[in-house]
Amino acid sequence: MRTFAVGDRVTLTVPVAARLTVPDPRIDAVRGTVAVERGPLVYALESTDLGRDVGDVVVHAGSDPLDDGPDAVRMRVRQRTVHRVGPLPYGDPDVQETEPETVRLVPYATWGNRGPSTMRVFLPVA
């Protein structure tokens, strides 16, 4: 045990790198998705930063989140569009994906502060 004297300083360094979190596979609604967290914060993809519907976005396979300052994280994603070819409901899916792009994620607690938007926390993995 150490005895501290007046003027001693203690510095605690805690790494809080952004990470992917996989939900419990028993939850049907989020199976096959990941969430992005950094420290105690959960991040969300917001349509304000994306410029289109958040429902058409999938996480680029094999990518990790990138720290982007104290308020944001960036993630590699693709836009996926699925069209049915043939009679519904059994038509074959025609899946089109764009090239990967890096998008900004914001802390969940702050989404919607820049005007009306949609958001998504659990992002499907391609």
Z-matrix of the N, CA and C atoms (Angstrom, degrees):
N
C 1 1.450
C 2 1.517 1 109.06
N 3 1.321 2 115.04 1 138.89
C 4 1.453 3 119.78 2 -177.59
C 5 1.519 4 109.86 3 -102.90
N 6 1.297 5 115.88 4 144.29
C 7 1.462 6 121.84 5 174.63
C 8 1.525 7 107.48 6 -100.86
N 9 1.319 8 115.73 7 126.25
C 10 1.457 9 120.69 8 -178.83
C 11 1.520 10 109.83 9 -92.20
N 12 1.317 11 114.44 10 145.70
C 13 1.460 12 121.26 11 178.01
C 14 1.526 13 108.35 12 -110.33
N 15 1.309 14 116.40 13 162.97
C 16 1.454 15 121.34 14 177.65
C 17 1.521 16 108.81 15 -59.91
N 18 1.328 17 115.64 16 130.40
C 19 1.460 18 120.79 17 179.33
C 20 1.515 19 113.92 18 96.96
N 21 1.339 20 117.75 19 -11.64
C 22 1.468 21 119.81 20 176.11
C 23 1.530 22 109.15 21 -65.42
N 24 1.318 23 115.90 22 147.36
C 25 1.456 24 120.20 23 178.76
C 26 1.524 25 109.34 24 -123.16
N 27 1.313 26 114.42 25 142.03
C 28 1.453 27 121.04 26 175.38
C 29 1.525 28 106.99 27 -119.60
N 30 1.321 29 116.00 28 126.86
C 31 1.459 30 121.04 29 179.66
C 32 1.520 31 108.56 30 -116.85
N 33 1.325 32 115.77 31 129.38
C 34 1.454 33 122.23 32 177.95
C 35 1.520 34 107.90 33 -111.57
N 36 1.311 35 116.19 34 122.76
C 37 1.452 36 121.37 35 177.38
C 38 1.522 37 107.75 36 -111.98
N 39 1.334 38 116.02 37 117.86
C 40 1.457 39 121.40 38 -179.03
C 41 1.526 40 108.27 39 -116.95
N 42 1.337 41 116.99 40 118.03
C 43 1.462 42 118.05 41 177.73
C 44 1.527 43 110.54 42 -71.44
N 45 1.310 44 115.91 43 130.22
C 46 1.469 45 120.81 44 179.43
C 47 1.528 46 109.33 45 -129.57
N 48 1.306 47 115.09 46 57.10
C 49 1.459 48 119.74 47 178.94
C 50 1.526 49 109.74 48 -70.75
N 51 1.319 50 115.98 49 148.73
C 52 1.464 51 120.81 50 177.72
C 53 1.519 52 108.86 51 -64.76
N 54 1.338 53 115.79 52 143.27
C 55 1.463 54 120.71 53 -178.29
C 56 1.522 55 110.25 54 -144.39
N 57 1.326 56 115.80 55 159.18
C 58 1.459 57 121.97 56 175.04
C 59 1.521 58 108.55 57 -93.46
N 60 1.323 59 115.97 58 139.78
C 61 1.459 60 121.94 59 177.31
C 62 1.525 61 108.28 60 -121.04
N 63 1.315 62 115.35 61 128.82
C 64 1.464 63 121.49 62 -179.39
C 65 1.524 64 108.14 63 -98.46
N 66 1.346 65 118.06 64 128.30
C 67 1.466 66 120.27 65 179.78
C 68 1.533 67 111.50 66 -74.03
N 69 1.297 68 116.12 67 165.62
C 70 1.458 69 122.08 68 177.32
C 71 1.534 70 108.94 69 -61.03
N 72 1.329 71 118.56 70 128.51
C 73 1.472 72 120.54 71 -175.92
C 74 1.533 73 113.66 72 -66.89
N 75 1.312 74 118.45 73 -10.60
C 76 1.463 75 120.29 74 178.73
C 77 1.523 76 112.26 75 -78.55
N 78 1.334 77 118.03 76 -9.45
C 79 1.460 78 121.95 77 179.71
C 80 1.524 79 108.49 78 -91.82
N 81 1.329 80 116.62 79 104.28
C 82 1.463 81 121.59 80 -174.76
C 83 1.524 82 113.26 81 -57.05
N 84 1.310 83 117.65 82 -40.58
C 85 1.463 84 121.62 83 -172.58
C 86 1.523 85 113.44 84 -64.12
N 87 1.323 86 118.42 85 -24.93
C 88 1.460 87 120.72 86 -176.33
C 89 1.532 88 113.02 87 -122.98
N 90 1.324 89 117.03 88 13.70
C 91 1.466 90 120.50 89 178.00
C 92 1.525 91 108.97 90 -64.04
N 93 1.339 92 116.73 91 135.31
C 94 1.464 93 120.87 92 179.19
C 95 1.513 94 113.48 93 81.69
N 96 1.328 95 117.23 94 17.68
C 97 1.466 96 121.00 95 179.80
C 98 1.524 97 110.12 96 -122.81
N 99 1.324 98 115.50 97 170.72
C 100 1.461 99 122.38 98 172.99
C 101 1.525 100 108.91 99 -136.83
N 102 1.317 101 115.48 100 153.50
C 103 1.465 102 121.41 101 172.68
C 104 1.525 103 106.97 102 -115.04
N 105 1.320 104 116.16 103 155.14
C 106 1.466 105 121.19 104 178.85
C 107 1.520 106 108.00 105 -108.39
N 108 1.328 107 115.85 106 129.29
C 109 1.458 108 121.58 107 178.60
C 110 1.525 109 108.96 108 -131.02
N 111 1.315 110 115.23 109 153.63
C 112 1.466 111 121.92 110 172.01
C 113 1.506 112 106.12 111 -142.79
N 114 1.325 113 116.28 112 114.58
C 115 1.457 114 119.93 113 -174.34
C 116 1.518 115 108.23 114 61.44
N 117 1.326 116 117.92 115 -132.02
C 118 1.465 117 120.05 116 179.68
C 119 1.530 118 113.99 117 -87.11
N 120 1.335 119 117.78 118 -1.32
C 121 1.467 120 120.96 119 -175.31
C 122 1.520 121 112.53 120 -91.98
N 123 1.319 122 115.43 121 140.75
C 124 1.457 123 123.08 122 173.17
C 125 1.529 124 106.36 123 -103.66
N 126 1.330 125 116.71 124 138.05
C 127 1.460 126 121.53 125 -177.06
C 128 1.519 127 111.38 126 -107.79
N 129 1.334 128 116.03 127 153.27
C 130 1.465 129 122.20 128 -177.57
C 131 1.524 130 109.62 129 -130.97
N 132 1.318 131 115.46 130 146.76
C 133 1.460 132 122.46 131 171.59
C 134 1.519 133 106.87 132 -87.43
N 135 1.316 134 117.15 133 125.60
C 136 1.456 135 121.78 134 -175.66
C 137 1.525 136 110.06 135 -114.81
N 138 1.326 137 117.08 136 138.63
C 139 1.463 138 121.00 137 -177.94
C 140 1.526 139 112.07 138 -62.27
N 141 1.306 140 118.62 139 -24.27
C 142 1.463 141 122.05 140 177.77
C 143 1.524 142 110.59 141 -59.56
N 144 1.337 143 117.25 142 -41.92
C 145 1.461 144 121.29 143 179.95
C 146 1.518 145 112.06 144 -81.79
N 147 1.319 146 116.71 145 -26.66
C 148 1.450 147 121.58 146 -175.12
C 149 1.527 148 112.16 147 -83.72
N 150 1.329 149 117.31 148 -38.93
C 151 1.456 150 121.35 149 -178.75
C 152 1.518 151 114.09 150 82.63
N 153 1.326 152 117.02 151 7.44
C 154 1.465 153 121.59 152 177.64
C 155 1.527 154 108.02 153 -156.42
N 156 1.318 155 116.03 154 -175.59
C 157 1.457 156 121.22 155 -177.20
C 158 1.523 157 111.84 156 -66.92
N 159 1.326 158 117.47 157 132.23
C 160 1.462 159 121.35 158 179.82
C 161 1.525 160 111.97 159 -72.22
N 162 1.325 161 118.30 160 -15.66
C 163 1.452 162 121.77 161 179.65
C 164 1.515 163 114.34 162 -72.78
N 165 1.324 164 118.33 163 -15.06
C 166 1.463 165 122.14 164 -178.94
C 167 1.528 166 112.95 165 -95.85
N 168 1.327 167 117.53 166 9.51
C 169 1.454 168 121.26 167 -173.76
C 170 1.522 169 111.08 168 -106.61
N 171 1.322 170 116.24 169 135.72
C 172 1.455 171 122.43 170 174.08
C 173 1.524 172 108.66 171 -126.25
N 174 1.316 173 116.09 172 148.45
C 175 1.464 174 121.09 173 178.85
C 176 1.518 175 108.50 174 -71.69
N 177 1.302 176 116.11 175 133.48
C 178 1.462 177 122.14 176 177.56
C 179 1.529 178 108.41 177 -65.57
N 180 1.319 179 116.77 178 123.01
C 181 1.470 180 121.57 179 -176.37
C 182 1.527 181 111.17 180 -56.11
N 183 1.314 182 115.55 181 134.97
C 184 1.455 183 121.36 182 177.04
C 185 1.510 184 115.26 183 82.41
N 186 1.315 185 118.88 184 3.66
C 187 1.462 186 119.73 185 -179.33
C 188 1.522 187 110.66 186 -94.06
N 189 1.302 188 115.16 187 150.00
C 190 1.454 189 122.40 188 176.72
C 191 1.521 190 108.60 189 -113.58
N 192 1.333 191 117.55 190 152.75
C 193 1.468 192 119.29 191 177.66
C 194 1.519 193 110.91 192 -67.76
N 195 1.316 194 115.66 193 149.35
C 196 1.466 195 122.65 194 179.91
C 197 1.518 196 109.45 195 -115.21
N 198 1.328 197 117.30 196 130.48
C 199 1.459 198 120.83 197 176.53
C 200 1.516 199 109.08 198 -67.19
N 201 1.339 200 116.53 199 136.36
C 202 1.461 201 122.01 200 -178.43
C 203 1.524 202 109.44 201 -135.30
N 204 1.301 203 116.69 202 62.20
C 205 1.455 204 120.92 203 -179.21
C 206 1.520 205 111.61 204 85.29
N 207 1.330 206 116.29 205 -176.81
C 208 1.468 207 119.91 206 -174.51
C 209 1.527 208 114.79 207 -73.33
N 210 1.336 209 118.10 208 -19.82
C 211 1.464 210 119.99 209 -173.92
C 212 1.520 211 114.95 210 -109.93
N 213 1.303 212 118.96 211 -4.15
C 214 1.469 213 118.46 212 -173.22
C 215 1.521 214 112.01 213 -147.50
N 216 1.309 215 113.29 214 159.66
C 217 1.461 216 123.78 215 175.22
C 218 1.513 217 105.91 216 -131.12
N 219 1.317 218 117.74 217 147.93
C 220 1.461 219 121.68 218 176.58
C 221 1.524 220 108.86 219 -112.64
N 222 1.347 221 114.99 220 148.94
C 223 1.458 222 120.61 221 -177.16
C 224 1.522 223 109.42 222 -141.22
N 225 1.353 224 116.61 223 141.76
C 226 1.466 225 121.14 224 176.59
C 227 1.525 226 108.47 225 -82.31
N 228 1.330 227 116.43 226 123.93
C 229 1.461 228 121.50 227 -179.00
C 230 1.528 229 109.68 228 -134.90
N 231 1.325 230 115.10 229 167.62
C 232 1.463 231 123.03 230 173.31
C 233 1.521 232 107.77 231 -128.08
N 234 1.308 233 116.17 232 151.30
C 235 1.459 234 119.83 233 172.16
C 236 1.520 235 106.74 234 -93.02
N 237 1.348 236 116.28 235 128.33
C 238 1.456 237 121.46 236 -178.89
C 239 1.521 238 108.94 237 -117.59
N 240 1.327 239 115.73 238 129.09
C 241 1.449 240 121.66 239 176.38
C 242 1.523 241 108.00 240 -120.50
N 243 1.329 242 116.77 241 129.89
C 244 1.459 243 121.39 242 179.86
C 245 1.524 244 108.69 243 -116.21
N 246 1.322 245 116.17 244 124.76
C 247 1.460 246 122.82 245 175.67
C 248 1.523 247 107.47 246 -118.69
N 249 1.307 248 115.89 247 143.36
C 250 1.461 249 119.87 248 176.73
C 251 1.528 250 109.02 249 -92.38
N 252 1.322 251 116.16 250 130.98
C 253 1.459 252 122.18 251 177.93
C 254 1.522 253 107.06 252 -109.46
N 255 1.312 254 117.11 253 117.84
C 256 1.459 255 121.21 254 -178.93
C 257 1.515 256 110.35 255 110.21
N 258 1.314 257 115.66 256 -176.97
C 259 1.467 258 119.38 257 -176.85
C 260 1.526 259 112.00 258 -69.18
N 261 1.316 260 115.19 259 140.20
C 262 1.469 261 120.07 260 176.55
C 263 1.511 262 109.26 261 -77.00
N 264 1.267 263 123.28 262 152.42
C 265 1.461 264 126.89 263 -0.68
C 266 1.515 265 113.10 264 -92.35
N 267 1.343 266 117.80 265 8.04
C 268 1.459 267 119.69 266 -171.64
C 269 1.516 268 114.13 267 -104.52
N 270 1.310 269 117.89 268 13.88
C 271 1.453 270 120.20 269 -179.55
C 272 1.520 271 111.07 270 -65.61
N 273 1.317 272 115.74 271 152.07
C 274 1.457 273 120.09 272 178.83
C 275 1.521 274 110.10 273 -72.91
N 276 1.337 275 117.65 274 138.58
C 277 1.463 276 119.19 275 179.06
C 278 1.522 277 111.32 276 -75.65
N 279 1.307 278 116.22 277 136.61
C 280 1.455 279 123.08 278 173.31
C 281 1.521 280 105.59 279 -109.78
N 282 1.336 281 116.68 280 103.83
C 283 1.464 282 121.70 281 -175.42
C 284 1.518 283 109.20 282 -99.35
N 285 1.325 284 115.87 283 127.19
C 286 1.460 285 121.74 284 177.04
C 287 1.517 286 108.22 285 -120.90
N 288 1.333 287 116.33 286 131.73
C 289 1.460 288 121.36 287 178.46
C 290 1.515 289 109.99 288 -123.05
N 291 1.331 290 115.36 289 146.01
C 292 1.460 291 120.86 290 176.36
C 293 1.524 292 108.90 291 -88.11
N 294 1.308 293 115.55 292 173.33
C 295 1.460 294 120.58 293 174.43
C 296 1.536 295 108.84 294 -66.31
N 297 1.331 296 117.86 295 150.40
C 298 1.463 297 119.79 296 178.61
C 299 1.525 298 111.37 297 -60.63
N 300 1.312 299 115.33 298 144.36
C 301 1.461 300 121.39 299 175.77
C 302 1.529 301 108.21 300 -137.82
N 303 1.304 302 116.63 301 158.45
C 304 1.462 303 121.50 302 179.14
C 305 1.518 304 108.45 303 -99.86
N 306 1.341 305 116.51 304 126.24
C 307 1.461 306 121.25 305 -179.85
C 308 1.526 307 109.97 306 -121.52
N 309 1.301 308 114.79 307 159.23
C 310 1.462 309 122.57 308 -178.34
C 311 1.520 310 109.97 309 -91.33
N 312 1.327 311 116.00 310 137.68
C 313 1.462 312 122.67 311 172.75
C 314 1.528 313 107.00 312 -114.38
N 315 1.312 314 116.74 313 144.68
C 316 1.462 315 121.62 314 -179.02
C 317 1.526 316 109.37 315 -116.99
N 318 1.343 317 117.42 316 156.94
C 319 1.459 318 118.71 317 176.41
C 320 1.532 319 110.63 318 -56.62
N 321 1.318 320 116.21 319 136.98
C 322 1.459 321 121.59 320 -177.65
C 323 1.522 322 111.67 321 -53.31
N 324 1.314 323 117.17 322 -38.68
C 325 1.464 324 121.40 323 -177.16
C 326 1.525 325 112.99 324 -65.35
N 327 1.325 326 118.25 325 -16.84
C 328 1.470 327 120.38 326 -176.38
C 329 1.522 328 113.64 327 -108.68
N 330 1.329 329 118.92 328 0.53
C 331 1.465 330 118.50 329 -177.68
C 332 1.522 331 109.26 330 -67.60
N 333 1.312 332 115.64 331 147.69
C 334 1.462 333 121.67 332 179.94
C 335 1.511 334 113.97 333 85.79
N 336 1.333 335 118.69 334 0.93
C 337 1.463 336 121.21 335 -179.94
C 338 1.520 337 112.86 336 -79.08
N 339 1.320 338 117.96 337 -10.40
C 340 1.472 339 121.06 338 -177.48
C 341 1.511 340 111.73 339 -110.60
N 342 1.313 341 116.75 340 24.90
C 343 1.451 342 120.80 341 179.22
C 344 1.517 343 110.88 342 113.14
N 345 1.330 344 116.34 343 175.84
C 346 1.462 345 120.51 344 -178.69
C 347 1.538 346 110.85 345 -60.64
N 348 1.317 347 115.67 346 134.64
C 349 1.455 348 120.08 347 179.78
C 350 1.524 349 109.53 348 -162.28
N 351 1.316 350 115.13 349 169.11
C 352 1.453 351 121.21 350 171.82
C 353 1.518 352 107.52 351 -111.25
N 354 1.325 353 115.91 352 159.80
C 355 1.457 354 118.36 353 179.76
C 356 1.515 355 109.58 354 -145.76
N 357 1.323 356 114.27 355 165.98
C 358 1.455 357 121.10 356 177.94
C 359 1.516 358 108.50 357 -147.08
N 360 1.330 359 117.28 358 131.24
C 361 1.459 360 122.26 359 177.87
C 362 1.526 361 110.05 360 -94.25
N 363 1.322 362 117.28 361 -50.38
C 364 1.469 363 121.29 362 179.72
C 365 1.524 364 108.92 363 -88.77
N 366 1.329 365 115.61 364 115.70
C 367 1.452 366 122.39 365 -175.90
C 368 1.525 367 110.44 366 -104.13
N 369 1.346 368 118.72 367 129.69
C 370 1.454 369 120.57 368 178.95
C 371 1.525 370 111.45 369 -64.10
N 372 1.316 371 116.23 370 147.35
C 373 1.458 372 122.08 371 179.57
C 374 1.520 373 108.28 372 -101.19
N 375 1.346 374 116.30 373 131.14
C 376 1.468 375 121.02 374 179.48
C 377 1.509 376 110.35 375 -77.09
